[in-house]
């Protein structure tokens, strides 16, 4: 219904609501005493966590469908305007905005050691972007649409991709392990679709975000399976 709600944790009673002009699929984020949220009209808003009163707003121009992420004093988000955007969390001022050529950015940013990692849609790339200034450290082509949040550890970035069409198709479902420092591909696990999925022209591959625990990556695929992959 185009509202952000604050509820009492013990009772579920509504404390306040803040209106947006369009639907919202992005998970809000907390920054100090504010809640930051975004809608499909491209508007990003920060409101008081106490009473929902406006603090600042920013126009990303087109839909923000992926989660809003806060890291220290930065608010990070991707837009269907093909931009990855960093905002000052206090003022909402734009700090940097690298352009992903013809590609929605709905992969929630992941920050590690001063670098932001995201996937993309039609660009079929995974990107490493400097947190300080928005410069591209590396970008690596992957087999399909990397909509999901990447999993990152000290050495690797694990990205899930989804595909469409007959295997291997123009877009392939896969898990891809990238060297975190250089973006070089260490390995690719292809996840072939069933004949029924291809016949029905459905997507396949990894639609959910992978996670890393120890030396294993876990991922759920669109065939209804959970896989455990040895990172080595």
N, C-alpha and C positions, 0 to 999 in steps of 0.2 A: 504493500500500500504506500510505498515511497516515503516511509518514515524510518528513522533510527530510534530505537527504544532503549531506555535505561530502566532496568528492573531491579527491585530489591532482591538480593540473593537469597534471603531466608523465606520471603513470602511470595515472590513473583509479582508483587504489586508494582504498577507502573509509577516511576518517579518523574520522568519527563520524556518527551519525544521531540525530535528535530526533523523537519521536513526537507526532503529533496524534491527535485523536479522530475525525477525519473526513477526507474527501478534500480535496485542495488544488489549486486552479486558479490562485491568485494568485501572481504572481512575487514571491519574497522580496526584501527590500531590506537593504542594509548600512548600519548606523549605528555609527560609531566602531569598537569592537571587538566588535560584536554583529551577529547576523543576525535580522531581524524577519520573521515569516511568519504566515499566517492560513489558517484552514480553514473548511469548510462548516458546522461547528457554531458558528461565530461567535467562536471563541477566537483571539486574537492573542497570539503568544508572541515574546519576545526571548531568544535564547540566545547564549552565548559563541561567537564565531567560531573560537576556538582548539579548544575541546573539546565544544561543544554543551550545556554545562550551563546550566540556566535562570537568567535574570536577572529577568524580570518577565512578567506575563501580563495580558490585558485581555479582557473578555467583551463582544463587540459584539451578542450576543443571537441574531442570525441570520446566515446565510451571508455570508462575505466572499469573493466570487468574482473581483473585479477586483484588479489589482496593488496591492501595498503600495508607497507612495511616501515617500521621505525627502527633506525639504528643510530644511537646516540642523539645528535641534534638534527638528524636528517629524516625527512619523510620521503620514501621511495615508492614509485608506482609506475606502471606501464599503461599506455593508452592506445586506443585504436587509431590515433593520429600517427602511429608508427614511432612514437617517442618514448624513451625511458627518461623519467623525470625525477630530479632530486629537488626537494623544497627545504627551505629553512623551517624547522619545526616550530620556532617561536613566532615568526612573522608570516609564513606562507610564501615568502619570496622565492622565485625560481632561481636555483643555483646553477644547474646545467641540464641539458636536454639533448643527448645524442639521438640521431634519427636512424631507425632501422628500416632500410629501404623496403617499402611496400609490405610491411609485416606488422600485424597486430602484436602487441606485447601484453600477454595475459599470464605469463609465467611469473609468479611472485618472486621478487628479487631475494637473493641469498647473499649475505655479506660475510666475508672472512678475510682477515688480515688486510683491510683496506681495499678490497676488490669486491665488486658487485657481479654476481653471476645470474644470468637469465637465459631462458630459451626464447623462441619466437615461433611465428606461424609460417607464413609463406616464404620467409627468408630461409627457413630450414637451417638455421644456425644456432649455436650456443655462443653466448658472448661473455667476455670478461671485461668489465668497465671499471676504471679507477674511481673510487669513492670520492676522492678529493676534488677532481676536476672533470669527471665524465669522459675522459679519453679512453679509447678502445685499446685494451691491452692485447687481446687476441679475439678472433672469431673463428669457429670451426663448423664446417658443414656437417649436418647429421642426416640420417636417412628419411626422416619424416617431420611432422609438426611437433615441436617440443613445447607444448602448451604448459606443461606441469612445472612445479617447483623442482629445481635440481637438488640432488643430495650432494653435500660437499664434506670431504674430510681433509686431512693435512696434505694428501697427495693427489686426490682425484676429484673430478666432478662427474657424477653419474646422472645422465639425462635420460628420461623416458621419451619415446616418440610414438606417435600414432600414424597409421597409414590408411590408404584407401585404394581400391582396385585390386586386380589380380596380383598375386605374389610374384615377384617382389614389388611390382607396381611402381608408379611414379613417386609415391610416398610409402615408406615402409615402417611398420611397427618394430621398435627395437629398444634395447638398453645400450647406451654408449658410455664408455669410460674414457674420460679425457684427462690428460695431464694438467693438473691445476696451474702449473707455472707457465706452460707453453701452449696449451690447448691441443696438443698432439693426441690423436686417437690411440689408446692403448688396446682396446678391444671393442667389438660390437657383438651383441647377442641379438640375432633376428628372431622375431616371434611370429611365425607364419600363421595366417588366418585359416579357418576351416573353409571347406568348399561352400558350406551354407552361408557363411558371412560374405564371401565374395559374390555369390549368386544374389544375395539380398542387397548388395552394394552398401554394406555397413562398414564402419570404421573398425580398425583392429590395432593391436599393439598395446601400449601402456598409457592409459588415460589418467591414472592416479600418480601422485608423486612418489618416487622411490625413497627409501630410507636406508641409511647405513648403520650397522651395528657390528663393531669389531671388524672382522675381515669379510663380512657378508653384506651384500645389498639385497633388500627385499622389495618386491614390486608386484602390484596387482595388474593383470592384463584384462583386455576387453573380452577374452574368451571365458572369463570367470575363474581364473586360476591365480594363486599367489605363488611366486617363484622366489627361491633363494639362490643367489648367484655368487660364486666365489670371486672375490675382488681380484685375486691374483691371475 
